[in-house]
Every structure is written in C-alpha cells, then in structure tokens.
Amino acid sequence: MKIVVLKGSPNKNGSTNMMAKEFERGAVEAGNSVTLIDII
C-alpha cells in the first residue's frame, strides 16, 4: 500500500514530526511505502 503523510507543524523537532516518523517506521516494517510531505 502507498501512504502519504502530510505534516503541517512548523516545529521540525516537535511531537508531530516524531509521531509521523514513528508511523512511517511501523508502516514500512509492515511492507508499505510511505511518503512524508511538509506542507509548511
């Protein structure tokens, strides 16, 4: 499955970015393709 994650937080080291990275890690481990996109 292909997954796109749109991140809108201006804080690059904040909890939103950390959560998105962990989601990406888990999704990739499950065999998915993930693209993270900063919209700010």
N, CA, C and O of each residue as an XYZ file, in Angstrom:
160
protein
N       0.847     -1.163      0.000
C       0.000      0.000      0.000
C       0.898      1.234      0.000
O       1.957      1.234      0.628
N       0.484      2.265     -0.691
C       1.184      3.545     -0.692
C       0.471      4.491      0.252
O      -0.748      4.652      0.180
N       1.241      5.123      1.148
C       0.690      6.019      2.156
C       1.365      7.375      2.032
O       2.587      7.451      1.906
N       0.579      8.448      2.066
C       1.112      9.810      2.066
C       0.734     10.460      3.391
O      -0.432     10.452      3.785
N       1.734     11.025      4.081
C       1.504     11.710      5.347
C       1.807     13.185      5.133
O       2.928     13.544      4.770
N       0.821     14.037      5.356
C       1.003     15.483      5.246
C       1.228     16.043      6.644
O       0.394     15.875      7.534
N       2.368     16.714      6.826
C       2.693     17.295      8.128
C       2.575     18.807      8.026
O       3.088     19.408      7.082
N       1.900     19.429      8.996
C       1.688     20.866      8.940
C       2.253     21.625     10.119
O       1.908     22.791     10.313
N       3.101     21.011     10.907
C       3.667     21.680     12.072
C       4.933     22.441     11.690
O       5.793     21.891     11.002
N       5.064     23.699     12.124
C       6.282     24.455     11.826
C       7.472     24.019     12.680
O       8.609     24.384     12.379
N       7.232     23.253     13.730
C       8.294     22.806     14.629
C       8.883     21.490     14.120
O       8.285     20.431     14.310
N      10.040     21.549     13.482
C      10.664     20.361     12.866
C      11.069     19.305     13.889
O      11.166     18.128     13.542
N      11.308     19.696     15.147
C      11.725     18.748     16.187
C      10.617     18.477     17.190
O      10.883     17.998     18.293
N       9.383     18.776     16.821
C       8.260     18.623     17.736
C       7.641     17.240     17.725
O       8.086     16.338     17.015
N       6.609     17.103     18.528
C       5.960     15.805     18.691
C       5.233     15.346     17.421
O       5.139     14.145     17.169
N       4.722     16.283     16.625
C       4.046     15.896     15.378
C       5.019     15.203     14.431
O       4.690     14.178     13.834
N       6.211     15.763     14.296
C       7.225     15.168     13.426
C       7.679     13.815     13.970
O       7.860     12.869     13.204
N       7.863     13.720     15.285
C       8.280     12.453     15.890
C       7.214     11.384     15.673
O       7.540     10.236     15.369
N       5.951     11.749     15.826
C       4.860     10.794     15.635
C       4.784     10.337     14.179
O       4.565      9.157     13.908
N       4.965     11.264     13.251
C       4.932     10.911     11.833
C       6.074      9.963     11.483
O       5.878      9.017     10.720
N       7.264     10.205     12.032
C       8.413      9.334     11.773
C       8.175      7.928     12.323
O       8.528      6.942     11.675
N       7.581      7.829     13.508
C       7.289      6.526     14.088
C       6.218      5.793     13.278
O       6.299      4.581     13.083
N       5.214      6.538     12.809
C       4.194      5.947     11.948
C       4.839      5.404     10.683
O       4.548      4.288     10.251
N       5.725      6.211     10.090
C       6.423      5.793      8.870
C       7.215      4.511      9.119
O       7.167      3.578      8.317
N       7.944      4.473     10.235
C       8.755      3.294     10.553
C       7.895      2.032     10.652
O       8.233      0.993     10.085
N       6.782      2.136     11.380
C       5.897      0.990     11.533
C       5.251      0.568     10.228
O       5.117     -0.624      9.954
N       4.849      1.542      9.422
C       4.204      1.222      8.148
C       5.185      0.564      7.184
O       4.818     -0.364      6.464
N       6.431      1.039      7.165
C       7.445      0.448      6.288
C       7.766     -0.970      6.753
O       7.926     -1.871      5.929
N       7.861     -1.173      8.067
C       8.107     -2.519      8.605
C       6.986     -3.475      8.214
O       7.222     -4.673      8.055
N       5.770     -2.958      8.057
C       4.623     -3.784      7.672
C       4.545     -3.996      6.163
O       3.632     -4.663      5.676
N       5.511     -3.425      5.412
C       5.562     -3.646      3.967
C       4.928     -2.561      3.113
O       4.703     -2.766      1.920
N       4.642     -1.426      3.699
C       4.026     -0.328      2.961
C       5.084      0.660      2.455
O       6.223      0.657      2.921
N       4.699      1.488      1.515
C       5.533      2.573      1.016
C       4.969      3.874      1.565
O       3.783      4.161      1.401
N       5.837      4.676      2.232
C       5.362      5.891      2.891
C       6.124      7.104      2.368
O       7.346      7.072      2.222
N       5.380      8.176      2.090
C       5.974      9.455      1.715
C       5.527     10.493      2.721
O       4.330     10.690      2.932
N       6.504     11.168      3.353
C       6.209     12.254      4.287
C       6.369     13.576      3.550
O       7.388     13.805      2.897
N       5.368     14.448      3.650
C       5.397     15.740      2.972
C       5.133     16.852      3.980
O       4.115     16.852      4.672
N       6.075     17.809      4.053
C       5.869     19.008      4.878
C       5.076     20.011      4.049
O       5.489     20.361      2.943
N       3.941     20.481      4.571
C       3.111     21.413      3.814
C       3.326     22.855      4.247
O       2.658     23.764      3.753
N       4.255     23.061      5.166
C       4.577     24.433      5.595
C       5.905     24.816      5.007
O       6.381     25.929      5.232
